[in-house]
Amino acid sequence: MNTVIKLRSVRRQFAKGFSLIELSVVLAIIGVVGAGSMLVYSEQRTHANWQGSDAKMKVVKQALIEFARVNKYMPCPSNVGDGADARSPTGMGSLPEITASPAIAATPKTNVSPTLPGVPAVSAVPAVANIPIETCLVHTGTVPYAAIGLSRADASDNWGNLFIYAVDQGVINGSLMLDCPNQSACFFNKDSLSTIATTASKLDNLRDRNIPFLPAFNLSTPPLKGALGANNLQICDDAACSNIQSEGLLAVILAVNENGEITTGLGAAEAENRDSDTAFVNAAYSEAPYYDDLLLGISASELKVKGEEEVVELAVAPPAAPPVAISGNDLQGMGDNSIGTTGTNIGTDI
């Protein structure tokens, strides 16, 4: 009888022990599944925030291009994060002497070559100094969101960091900003000749150089193929810039994203994006070394195309008011003409 009781007791103890083991296994499984679920959720949230940053950057880029189309110049970066087009009201520049050169006659076409156009004579123009020009305070700052009609949230990544806005580095040099349309800094020049020339002689000097009214750039303004210039920006595959994705950029918009508050111990690619030079890295997302930056560039061709969409009438003398945009295709009649029902035709009354 005692033997039976002892056997039952052992069975009960065994049953209790087995139940505890099962419980431990179940809890372990739940822990693994829970940890995995949290990891998946975290990755999904990070990816969603990344996509949100990308969408905001595209809006900012279009707002910058639209600002340039309307105002005839690109805004400068904000230097203190307040969204302003940060410029120096006391900037100064100078322009070198232009040496006279004779005209070169056109070369008629032959059986083996086309007609080569002639080159007009160039008159001598003396050097001119101390010309006021509103240069940018910095070439690398944050998006001037207030100037382009956006909110701070619009110009921030999904972690709350303002987008970095880097531009052609010649914008802090008054002489480069004045030498229009020959320098890429001219895309950021907001001063017309009638406002920067403080004397009649300086105004004549600038006019003799054929410096354009706003926009201060035209189709001949670099960066151009084969003449990129020294101050514009490029985007590469890696920090060594072993492969260039884009070059000759006027501006780069950068989202620093999740680790935006970190300034030390960055990987080589992210460190390159924050060193305020002319090179940037656009790489794939990586955990080791960590990289989650996003970039968008703005090229000169994007602004030149926008500028070509309007025909601007420029007077020979400095205008009393800003240039007037002419709508339509008829340069003389200021509007559209059509012959019959064939549509819009150019200048049928010239």
Secondary structure, DSSP 8 states (H G I E B T S, - for coil): -HHHHHHHHHHHHHHHHHHHHHHHHHHHHHHHHHHHHHHHHHHHHHHHHHHHHHHHHHHHHHHHHHHHHHHSS----BSSSS----EETT-EEEE--B--B--B--B---SSS--B--B--B--B--EEEEE--EES-SEEE--TTTTT--TTTTB-TTS-B-EEEE-GGGG-HHHHHSTTTSGGGGG----HHHH--SHHHHHHHHHTT--SSS---TT-S-BTTB--SSSEEEESSTT-SSEEEEEEEEEEEE-GGGTT--SS--HHHHHHTS-SSEEE----EETTEE--EEEEEEHHHHHHHHHTSEEE--SS--SS--EEE-SSBTTTTB-B-STTS--BS-TT-
